[in-house]
Amino acid sequence: MSSIIFKNINIHYKVQGKGKTKVVLLHGFLEALDIWKDYSKALAETYTVISIDLLGHGKSECLAYVHTMEEMAEAVDAVLKELDIRKAVFVGHSLGGYVALAFSELFIHKVKGLCLFNSTAAADAEQKKEDRLRSIEIVKSNHELFVRMSIPNLFFDQKKYIKEIEKTLKIAIKTPKQGIIAAINGMMQRPSREIILKFSQFPVFYVIGKNDNVVNYEVAIKQCELAKQHSYYLSENGSHMCFFEDTEALEQLKKFIATC
């Protein structure tokens, strides 16, 4: 476990493996790098894996009351500079996918491949923005209640994944109120980055859950196909947490990284 100073705050990260290809894992909203524990261990057998706590999550500190996707991407770049990594494959779950897309726009020459894991390149629709505003009010009132309401809804079969929900809640409950609100504001303000896919010169891979109630699977497939070098894995039983719900997702991700 290591950390760097970025704009006077600590950014926490972890490096595993010694492979030539570098893989950067970016977690989702209310998560932390620990969410990738099984993936990072498996991928580190072949690659160098860098897992990063995004701004206001895990052990990384809060920068402001709005954490834009661009600022999060700059923090990721600061970690890569510290490690002297010039190019990597980026894997982003949900919020992490938004950050990976922002990184691809700001530092396109550093992207060897991009995996959007239960994520989207589209901006928030107006209804989604209204929902996020209501979420902020709940967080201000009782952020623990917000977390306990949010996490189980990310799983399609809550009874089947009790342990996984508990694990995610244990991580999520540590996210500070400021970090939650700053991330919500940043997600709400993010622009569409579908054009990044359309003109990408690197391979793009989507992991899509057919039961995902956050990212519609049909929309995700059409979006993925915008990229010239595209592929996707549709998990028939997965929802928004495919890395817990479908073991095949990891195998498909390994195959994608190998093509990069």
C-alpha positions as CSV (number, residue, x, y, z in Angstrom):
1,M,0.0,0.0,0.0
2,S,1.4,3.4,-1.0
3,S,0.3,7.0,-1.3
4,I,1.2,10.2,-3.1
5,I,0.4,13.9,-2.5
6,F,-1.9,15.4,-5.1
7,K,-2.9,19.0,-4.7
8,N,-2.0,18.8,-1.0
9,I,-4.1,15.7,-0.3
10,N,-3.2,12.0,-0.1
11,I,-4.1,9.6,-2.9
12,H,-3.9,5.9,-1.9
13,Y,-3.0,3.1,-4.3
14,K,-1.7,-0.4,-4.5
15,V,0.7,-2.1,-6.9
16,Q,0.7,-5.9,-7.5
17,G,2.5,-8.1,-10.0
18,K,5.5,-7.5,-12.2
19,G,4.1,-8.0,-15.7
20,K,5.2,-5.9,-18.7
21,T,1.6,-4.8,-19.4
22,K,0.2,-2.4,-16.9
23,V,-3.5,-2.6,-15.8
24,V,-5.2,0.2,-13.9
25,L,-8.3,-0.7,-11.9
26,L,-10.7,2.1,-11.0
27,H,-13.5,1.3,-8.6
28,G,-17.1,2.6,-8.6
29,F,-19.1,5.0,-6.5
30,L,-19.1,4.2,-2.7
31,E,-16.3,1.6,-3.3
32,A,-12.6,1.5,-2.8
33,L,-9.6,-0.4,-4.3
34,D,-10.4,-3.3,-2.0
35,I,-13.5,-4.1,-4.1
36,W,-11.0,-5.4,-6.8
37,K,-9.3,-7.8,-4.4
38,D,-10.0,-11.0,-6.3
39,Y,-9.5,-9.4,-9.7
40,S,-6.2,-7.7,-8.8
41,K,-4.8,-10.9,-7.4
42,A,-5.8,-12.9,-10.5
43,L,-4.5,-10.3,-13.0
44,A,-1.3,-9.8,-11.1
45,E,-0.2,-13.3,-12.0
46,T,0.4,-12.0,-15.5
47,Y,0.3,-8.2,-15.4
48,T,1.4,-5.3,-13.2
49,V,-1.9,-4.1,-11.5
50,I,-2.4,-0.7,-10.1
51,S,-5.5,-0.2,-8.0
52,I,-6.3,3.4,-6.9
53,D,-8.7,4.9,-4.4
54,L,-10.5,7.7,-6.2
55,L,-10.9,11.1,-4.6
56,G,-12.9,11.0,-1.4
57,H,-13.1,7.2,-1.4
58,G,-11.2,4.5,0.5
59,K,-8.0,6.1,2.0
60,S,-7.8,8.9,-0.5
61,E,-8.8,12.3,0.9
62,C,-11.3,14.8,-0.3
63,L,-10.2,17.6,-2.5
64,A,-13.4,19.7,-2.7
65,Y,-17.2,19.6,-2.5
66,V,-17.2,18.7,-6.2
67,H,-14.9,16.0,-7.5
68,T,-15.1,16.3,-11.3
69,M,-14.2,13.3,-13.4
70,E,-11.3,15.4,-14.9
71,E,-9.8,16.0,-11.4
72,M,-10.2,12.3,-10.6
73,A,-8.4,11.5,-13.8
74,E,-5.6,13.9,-13.0
75,A,-5.2,12.2,-9.6
76,V,-4.9,8.8,-11.5
77,D,-2.3,10.4,-13.8
78,A,-0.3,11.6,-10.8
79,V,-0.1,8.0,-9.5
80,L,1.1,6.8,-12.9
81,K,3.7,9.5,-13.1
82,E,5.0,8.5,-9.6
83,L,5.3,4.9,-10.9
84,D,6.8,6.0,-14.2
85,I,4.0,4.2,-16.1
86,R,3.6,5.6,-19.6
87,K,0.8,3.5,-21.0
88,A,-1.8,1.1,-19.4
89,V,-5.0,-0.7,-19.9
90,F,-7.8,0.9,-17.9
91,V,-10.6,-0.9,-16.3
92,G,-13.3,1.2,-14.7
93,H,-16.4,0.0,-12.8
94,S,-19.3,2.4,-12.9
95,L,-17.9,5.7,-11.6
96,G,-14.4,4.3,-12.4
97,G,-15.5,4.0,-16.0
98,Y,-16.5,7.7,-16.1
99,V,-13.0,8.5,-14.7
100,A,-11.3,6.2,-17.3
101,L,-13.1,8.0,-20.1
102,A,-12.1,11.4,-18.7
103,F,-8.5,10.1,-18.5
104,S,-8.8,8.9,-22.2
105,E,-9.8,12.4,-23.2
106,L,-7.0,14.2,-21.2
107,F,-4.2,11.6,-21.7
108,I,-5.2,9.6,-24.8
109,H,-1.5,8.7,-25.5
110,K,-1.4,6.8,-22.2
111,V,-4.3,4.5,-23.0
112,K,-3.5,1.1,-24.3
113,G,-7.0,-0.3,-23.9
114,L,-10.3,0.7,-22.1
115,C,-12.8,-1.6,-20.3
116,L,-16.0,0.0,-19.1
117,F,-17.3,-2.4,-16.5
118,N,-21.1,-1.8,-15.8
119,S,-20.5,1.8,-16.9
120,T,-21.5,4.2,-19.7
121,A,-20.0,7.0,-21.8
122,A,-23.3,8.9,-21.8
123,A,-24.0,11.9,-19.6
124,D,-26.8,11.9,-17.0
125,A,-30.3,12.3,-18.3
126,E,-32.4,15.1,-16.7
127,Q,-34.3,12.6,-14.6
128,K,-31.0,11.1,-13.4
129,K,-29.8,14.5,-12.4
130,E,-32.9,15.1,-10.4
131,D,-32.4,11.7,-8.7
132,R,-28.8,12.7,-7.8
133,L,-30.0,16.0,-6.3
134,R,-32.4,14.1,-4.1
135,S,-29.6,11.7,-3.1
136,I,-27.5,14.6,-2.0
137,E,-30.3,15.8,0.4
138,I,-30.5,12.3,1.8
139,V,-26.7,12.1,2.3
140,K,-26.7,15.5,4.1
141,S,-29.4,14.2,6.4
142,N,-28.1,10.7,7.0
143,H,-25.3,9.4,4.8
144,E,-25.2,6.0,6.5
145,L,-28.9,5.5,5.6
146,F,-28.1,6.5,2.0
147,V,-25.4,3.9,1.8
148,R,-27.5,1.1,3.3
149,M,-30.3,1.9,0.9
150,S,-28.1,2.2,-2.2
151,I,-25.8,-0.9,-2.1
152,P,-28.3,-3.8,-2.0
153,N,-30.1,-2.3,-5.0
154,L,-27.0,-2.8,-7.2
155,F,-27.5,-6.5,-6.9
156,F,-30.2,-8.4,-8.9
157,D,-30.5,-11.3,-6.5
158,Q,-30.0,-9.8,-3.0
159,K,-30.6,-13.1,-1.2
160,K,-27.9,-14.9,-3.2
161,Y,-25.2,-12.3,-2.6
162,I,-25.6,-11.5,1.1
163,K,-21.9,-11.9,1.7
164,E,-21.0,-9.7,-1.2
165,I,-23.5,-7.1,-0.2
166,E,-22.0,-7.1,3.3
167,K,-18.5,-6.8,1.9
168,T,-19.5,-3.8,-0.3
169,L,-21.4,-2.2,2.6
170,K,-18.4,-2.5,4.9
171,I,-16.3,-0.5,2.3
172,A,-19.1,1.9,1.4
173,I,-19.9,2.9,5.0
174,K,-16.4,4.3,5.4
175,T,-16.9,6.8,2.6
176,P,-17.1,10.3,4.2
177,K,-20.2,12.5,3.6
178,Q,-18.1,15.0,1.7
179,G,-16.7,12.3,-0.5
180,I,-20.1,11.0,-1.4
181,I,-21.6,14.5,-2.2
182,A,-18.5,15.5,-4.1
183,A,-18.7,12.4,-6.3
184,I,-22.4,12.8,-6.9
185,N,-21.9,16.4,-8.0
186,G,-19.0,15.3,-10.3
187,M,-21.1,12.5,-11.9
188,M,-24.0,14.9,-12.4
189,Q,-21.8,17.4,-14.2
190,R,-19.9,15.0,-16.4
191,P,-20.4,15.4,-20.2
192,S,-21.1,12.7,-22.7
193,R,-17.9,11.1,-23.9
194,E,-19.3,8.8,-26.6
195,I,-17.1,10.7,-29.1
196,I,-14.1,9.3,-27.3
197,L,-15.3,5.8,-28.2
198,K,-16.1,6.8,-31.8
199,F,-12.6,8.1,-32.5
200,S,-10.6,5.8,-30.2
201,Q,-7.5,4.3,-31.6
202,F,-7.3,1.7,-28.8
203,P,-9.5,-1.4,-28.1
204,V,-12.7,-0.9,-26.1
205,F,-14.4,-3.6,-24.1
206,Y,-17.6,-3.5,-22.2
207,V,-18.8,-5.8,-19.4
208,I,-22.6,-5.5,-19.4
209,G,-25.1,-6.9,-17.0
210,K,-28.5,-7.9,-18.6
211,N,-30.2,-7.1,-15.2
212,D,-28.3,-3.9,-14.6
213,N,-30.8,-1.3,-13.3
214,V,-28.2,1.5,-13.6
215,V,-26.9,1.0,-17.2
216,N,-29.4,-0.4,-19.7
217,Y,-27.8,-3.4,-21.5
218,E,-29.2,-2.6,-24.9
219,V,-28.0,1.0,-24.8
220,A,-24.6,-0.2,-23.5
221,I,-24.2,-2.6,-26.5
222,K,-25.0,0.1,-29.0
223,Q,-22.6,2.5,-27.3
224,C,-19.8,-0.1,-27.3
225,E,-20.3,-0.6,-31.0
226,L,-19.3,3.1,-31.6
227,A,-15.7,2.1,-31.1
228,K,-13.8,0.8,-34.2
229,Q,-12.1,-1.9,-32.1
230,H,-14.9,-3.0,-29.9
231,S,-16.0,-6.1,-28.0
232,Y,-18.3,-6.8,-25.1
233,Y,-19.4,-9.5,-22.7
234,L,-23.1,-9.7,-21.9
235,S,-23.7,-11.4,-18.5
236,E,-27.1,-13.0,-18.7
237,N,-27.4,-13.2,-14.9
238,G,-25.3,-10.1,-13.9
239,S,-26.6,-6.7,-12.8
240,H,-24.5,-3.7,-11.8
241,M,-22.0,-5.8,-9.8
242,C,-20.8,-8.3,-12.5
243,F,-17.5,-8.8,-10.9
244,F,-19.3,-10.5,-8.0
245,E,-22.1,-12.0,-9.9
246,D,-20.4,-13.7,-12.9
247,T,-17.1,-15.5,-12.7
248,E,-16.9,-15.5,-16.5
249,A,-16.5,-11.7,-16.5
250,L,-13.0,-12.1,-15.2
251,E,-12.0,-14.6,-17.9
252,Q,-13.4,-12.3,-20.6
253,L,-11.5,-9.4,-19.1
254,K,-8.3,-11.4,-19.2
255,K,-8.8,-12.2,-22.9
256,F,-9.4,-8.5,-23.6
257,I,-6.3,-7.4,-21.8
258,A,-4.2,-10.0,-23.7
259,T,-5.4,-8.4,-27.0
260,C,-4.2,-5.0,-26.0
